[in-house]
Amino acid sequence: MRLVLGVISVLSALLLWQGIAAYGVVPRDLLPAPVDVWVAFVAILRHGYRGTSLQQNIFATLGRCLGGFAIALLAGVPLGLWMGMNRRIAAAADWAVQFLRPLPPLSYLILLILWLGMDNTSKVALLALTAFPIIASASMAGVRGVAVQRIDAARCLGASRAQIFRHVVFPAALPMIFTGLRIALAAAFSTVVAAELMAANDGLGWMIFSAEKFLRNDIIVLGIIILGLLGMALNGMLVGIDRAVVHWRGQE
């Protein structure tokens, strides 16, 4: 039923879009019709765009996003868990995490470009710094949210500190960690597009920015649609992993 309603909703949106274009509610050079976007998609799929293929641009954006996200994951989760378990570590590191979390990522992109160059290194570093504080904060909050009664019960049964962490604290923190991962991935994905607008020679963000210079609104809309679909796919991937790993969610 949900799938049917989703399909009906998408078709209705497409029909409304087509009607707006057909009746000139918005000039077609400002809002291309769905058929114009489809023609642009087929043309770019066959011939590429300014020396780059559509696949190259998609993989460039995904590679930067997932690369930065992976670095943030590997650094943020252990640090967040450590901060949640140790008040001294939290006092020493939390200021840095809280300083980075509300900071607009693009505000320090220029510095990263000056330090690391114009290639992918600066962009991956930007995305890692974008996702890192979100993941670390969620991991710390997950540990802090574990019920004290569970830890006390494990101690009464003779569990060691390592066993308490492995069998009680970490599993109980996983739902919050995965929530943070989803938020962090969305933040990194939106930031990679903005980074490609400023300094890149491939990627979907670059393609949209380049098309804007040539007034190719059909390519701009195409890029937006592809970005939306990729974002949904990435979120769906994390949701699937979440359901597989945290299979007890909602059963406690």
PyMOL commands that set and color helices and strands:
alter all, ss='L'
color gray80, all
select helices_A, chain A and resi 2-22+34-47+54-85+87-100+105-116+120-144+148-156+161-198+204-213+217-245
alter helices_A, ss='H'
color red, helices_A
deselect
rebuild
show_as cartoon
